[in-house]
C-alpha cells in the first residue's frame, strides 16, 4: 500500500501558541469568502504562507495536477497574489493565539478489494484568538486552489464534508475518508 503524508507540521503550529496573531493577508473577497492559492499569516515576528497550489502528483494511481495545501515559513515579499495587478489586503487580528485546531483527513482507496492508497492531508486550521475563531480551509475539490476563510464561533462545525470524494469512481475503486482533529494548546 502506498502512503502519502501531506499533513501540516504540528511542531511549527505548537510554536504559535501564546504568540500574537497580528494579521492575515490575502486577495480581497469578491463574491465568496475564498481566495486563490495563498494566504499570509503574520504571527509574532514571523510570516507564514498557507498555500494551495496545483502540482503534478500521483492521484490514486493516475498522474494529474491536483491542489496541494502547504504551510511554511515565508517572507512578506513572497506573500503576493496569484493574479497580475491585484493588491492583497491585510485583515488585522491583534490577539494572542490560545489554541489551534488542525483538521486532518485520511483518504483511503482500495482497488479490486485490496488496500492500495492512504493519503493524509490537512483540510483546515482553526485559530482561537480573543475568544473567537478564524479558519483557513483547503477546498474539497481536488484540483481547486481555493482557500476558504471564516471568522466566528464553533467553526469546526462549518468545515466542509468531503463526501464528493466518495462519488464517481470506477467500479474497481473503493474510496473512504475520515477526519481527525488535533487540538494544539
C-alpha positions, 0 to 999 in steps of 0.5 A: 500500500502506498502512503502519502503524508501531506499533513501540516507540521504540528511542531511549527503550529505548537510554536504559535501558541501564546504568540500574537496573531497580528494579521492575515493577508490575502486577495480581497473577497469578491463574491465568496469568502475564498481566495486563490492559492495563498494566504499570509499569516503574520504571527509574532515576528514571523510570516507564514504562507498557507498555500494551495497550489496545483502540482503534478502528483500521483492521484490514486494511481493516475498522474494529474495536477491536483491542489496541494495545501502547504504551510511554511515559513515565508517572507512578506515579499513572497506573500503576493497574489496569484493574479497580475495587478491585484493588491492583497489586503491585510485583515488585522487580528491583534490577539494572542493565539490560545489554541489551534485546531488542525483538521486532518483527513485520511483518504483511503482507496482500495482497488479490486478489494485490496488496500492500495492508497492512504493519503493524509492531508490537512483540510483546515486550521482553526485559530482561537484568538480573543475568544473567537475563531478564524479558519483557513480551509483547503477546498474539497475539490481536488484540483481547486486552489481555493482557500476558504476563510471564516471568522466566528464561533464553533467553526469546526462545525462549518468545515466542509464534508468531503463526501464528493470524494466518495462519488464517481469512481470506477467500479474497481475503486473503493474510496473512504475518508475520515477526519481527525482533529488535533487540538494544539494548546 
